[in-house]
């Protein structure tokens, strides 16, 4: 029997979000209903609200979440009611050409629930990243549920559902940061700080944090940056080179998603170094680089979707590292809020006042 719950809806481009009654259908084949316990306020949700992802309004926002499986549909064997899970937006299919080549983190046919959640009047909702977790309960494909140790706090576990995994994975999986490497991270929000954590975890000898906000640079040092660069005070490319013997960093992670900061990343890397784009650009952005420089500098220019993660492998591993005290996922949580506080949280995010606001249900 369908259920009615409260959820946060973005009704139209740049309109304030509001709490609405959401109708959740019973799970069909391959689907699960999850009772949400915590969901982080991610910049991607703000992009949805602004219409920067697409215009399929209204959106049911929220995707960086943890909770407990309430019910499952026919044929579901990977999770069961009562399982504590982190939701992921890259549920691999196992059958596409990437999966069959043993690269499921590049899956070209990831799963979402087939049924639609709706408003009371029957208006179909577009769940953010196929999840829609600013809600008391949500409907997802069962493959979007990744079981982790229930001993970890939901507000910590849920962060792996997007931003923290994207940043850590950008360093570990996409950037292949190794022991003794020099790494620069441009943009020190939640994803950038997670990239710093990932770089230190990989054994980087020097991690340079770059931002225009002194508060973010201070937090980056707390998260493990060995050096900081205020890009308002001078050319960050030259500053990174000065800190790396004049050569540039082995890996530069761009966590802003803007053409200017990408160009900085491109020129701040060493010859044959790697640039990783994990910041999310908007559709109208264009990049222009001299092709001779692309050729002459060698190395790799990579994009990192979700930190090139495999949730079934990476989520439990990172939870284990957190419980062992090797990484502090709790350091990303600035505040906990309620469903009705999401609009204010977007404002604090825009002003740079928080690393992560987390909705607790």
N, C-alpha and C positions, 0 to 999 in steps of 0.2 A: 504494500500500500504506500502510495506517495506520501512524503513528509513535507511539512512546512517549517522552515528554519529562517533565521535572520542572517543576512549577508550584505556586503558592501558593494554597491553597484555604481559604475560610472555611466550616467545616462546619455551623455553627449560630449563632444569635443570641448575640453577645458571647463566643463560644468562641474560644480562641486559634487563630490561623491555623496551618496546617502545610503542609509541602512534601510533595506527593503525586505519584505517577506519573499523567500525563494522556495520554489517547489522542487523537491528532490525526488526523482522517480526511483522505484526499486531497481536494484542493479540487474542488468540483462547479462547475456552471455559474455564472459570475459571482463565484466565490470565489478567495481567495488564501491560501497558507500563508506566513507571515512569520517569519523567524528574528529573534528579538528581541535587540537589542544593549543597550538601556537602557530603563528604565521608572521614572518618578518615583512616589514614594509620595504620593498625593493624598488630601485629606481626604474626598473622595467614596468612596474605598475603605474608609475607616474607617466611613463611614455604612453602606455595604453590610454590613460585618462586624457592625455593631450592629443590623442589621435595620431601619434608618431609611429605606431606599429601598423595599424590599419584602421578602417572606419566602420568596423562591424559592431557598432554600438547596439544595445547596451552591453557593457562588459561586467562580468562578475570578477572582481579583482582578487589578487592574492595568489601566490604560488609557492612561496618559500616556507613550507609547512611540515609539521609533524602531528601525528594523531594516532587514533586506534581504529582499526578496521571494525566496522559495525556489522556489515553483511556483504556477501559476495554472490555473484551470479553463476549461472550454469557454466561448468567447465573450468572454473577457477581452482587451481591446485597450488599456486605459488604462495598465496597468503590465505589466512583464515580469520574469522571473527575473533577479536581479542589481540591480534598481533599489533605491536607498536611499530609504526612505519614512518619513514620520511618520504614525502611525495617528490617525484622527479618528473621533469617534462620531456625526458628523452627515453621513453619506454621502447626498448629495441625490439624489432620484429623477429629476428633470428633467421629470416629468409631472404632478405635483399642481398644485392651483390656485395655490399660492405660487410654485412654479417657473415656471409658465406666465405669471405676471404679472411675471416678472423679479425676484422676490425669493427666490432659492433658499436664502438663509440662514434663511428661515422654513419650509423644507420640512416638509410634514406627513406624509411617508411615507419617512423615511430608511431606508437599507438596513443589514441585518446578514446574516451568514452564515446559510444555511438549515439546514445540518447542525449537529449538536451535538457538542461535545467531551465526553468522558466520563472517569470514573474507570475503573480496570482492571475493576471488577465491572459495568461498564455503566451506572452511575449518571450521568445527564445533568447537566452543569454549566451554570450560568447565568453567562456571562462578563460582568464588570462593564462597563457601558455598551456591551455588544455587542462587547467587545474581548478581555479576559482576557489581559493581557500580562505578569503576573508569572509568566512561563513561558519556557522556552527557545525555544518556537515557539508560534504561535497561528493560528487559522483565522478569517478575516474576510471580509466582502464586499470585492470589489476596489475599490469606490468609497471604502472607508475608508482606502485607501492613497494618500497624497499625496506625490508625488516632490519631493525638495528636493536641493540641492547636497550631494553626498557628502563634500565637504571639511570640513563642519562636524562637530564631535564629537557622537556619538549622545546622550550624556547632556545635551547642550545642546538639540539638535534636538527630542528627545522631549518637552521641557517645553511645546512649542507644542501638544501633543496635548490639553491640558486647561487647567491653571491659569493659565499665562502668557498663553495666547490669550484666556481668559475675562476676565482683568483688563485687558489692553491693549485688547481689543475693547470692553469696557464703557465705556472712555473714548473711543476713536476712533469706534466704530461705533454704539453705543447712545446714549451721552451726547452725541455730536457736539461734543466739546470743541473750542473754536476758539482762535485766537490772542488772547491777552490775557484769557482767561477766568480766573475764580477757581474752584478745584476743591477739594472736601473729600473725603477717603477715610476711611471709618470701618471699621476692622479692617485691620491691617497684617500679615497673613500673606502667603502666596505670591500669592494673587489680588489682595489689596489693594496690595501692592508693585508688581505688574504694572500695576495701574490707575494708580499714580503714574507709572510709566515711560511709559505711554500718554499721560497728561495732559501730561507734559513734552514728549513727542514732538510733540504737537499744538500746542504753543506756549502752554500755559497760563502766565499771569503769576505765579500764586500757587497752590501745591499744599499743602494742609493735611492732615497725617496725624493720625488720631485712634486711640488705642489705650489699653489699661490696662497694657501691659507696656513698661517702659523699654527693654528690649532691642529690641523690635520698633520702637519709635519711633526709636531710634538707627539701625537698619537702614533705616528709611523715609527718613531723611535721606540716607543713602548712596545710596539709589535715586533721589533727586531731589526729595524733599519740601522745600519752602522753610520750612515751619513745622510744629511738632508740638504736639499737645494731649494731655495725660494726662487721660483722662476720669474717673480716680479722684479727681482733685484739684478737680473742680468741674464745672459744667454745660458739656458740650461744645458745646451749641447757642449759649450765650452767648459762649463762647470763639471759635467760628467767626465769629459776628457781629462781635465786636470786631476780628477780623483782616480783616474785609471792609467796613470803614467803617460798621458797624451794619446792613448789609443782608442778609447771608447769601451763600453761595456760588452761583455760576451753575449749577454741577453738583455734586451730592453723590452719591458712589458708596458704597453700603452693601455691604460685603464680609464681613458676619458672618452674615446670615440669621437675625435674631432680631427679634421685634416691638419691643423697647425701642430697639434701635439703628436700626430703620427709622423709628420715630417721631422720633428725634433727626435723622435725615437729612431727614425731611419738614419739620421746623421750622427746620433749619439752612440751607435753600436760600432764595435771594432770591425775591421775587415773580416769578412766571412762570419760575422756574428749573426745573431738571430733577433728579429723583431716579432713580437707577439701582440696582435691586436685583440684585446678582450673587452675593451670599451665598446659600447653599442652606438654606432652612428645613426643619424636620422636619414630618411630616404633622399633628401635633397642634397646631401653633402657630396662633394666631388674632391678627388685627390689628383694633384699634378706633381709628378716627379720627373726629372731628366732621365730618360731611358738609359743613357750612358752611365749614369750613376748607379742605377739598378744593376746594370751589367757589371760595372767595374768594381763595385763593392762586394759582390759575391754574397755568400751566406744564404739566409732564408728569411722570407717574409711570410709569416703565418697568421691565420686567424684562429681564435680559440673559442669554439662553441661549447659552452658549459664546461670549460676546462678539459675538453676531450675526455670526459669522464665516462666510466662504466659504473653506474650507480651500485649494482650488485657487488662490485669489487671495491669501489672507493669509499662509499658511505660507511660500511662497517669498519673499514680500516682506519678512517679518520676518527670515528667515534672511539675506537680502541686507543689511538694515540692521545686523544683528549683525556680519556680515563687514566692513562699512564702518566699524565702530566707533561707530555712532550709537546703538545700544543694546547693553547687555552682558547677554546671556542667561545667561552663565556665572555671573553674580553671584547667581543664584537657587539654585545648587547648593551646599548646605552640606556634604554628605558623600556618598560613594559606598559602597554596601553590597552584600551578596550576597543570594540568594533566602532564605536561612535567617535573615536579620536583619530581615525585614519586621515581625514582631510587636514587636520592640524599637523599630523606627522609628515605629510607631504611638504608642508611649509617649512618645518624644521629641517627636513632633508635638504630642501632647496637652499636654505640659509647656511648649511654646513654645520648645524648645531648637534647632529647625532651621527653616529656610525651606523647603528641599526635601532629602529623602533620595532618592537615585537608585540603583536596583538596576542593577548592571552584570552582563551575562551574557557 
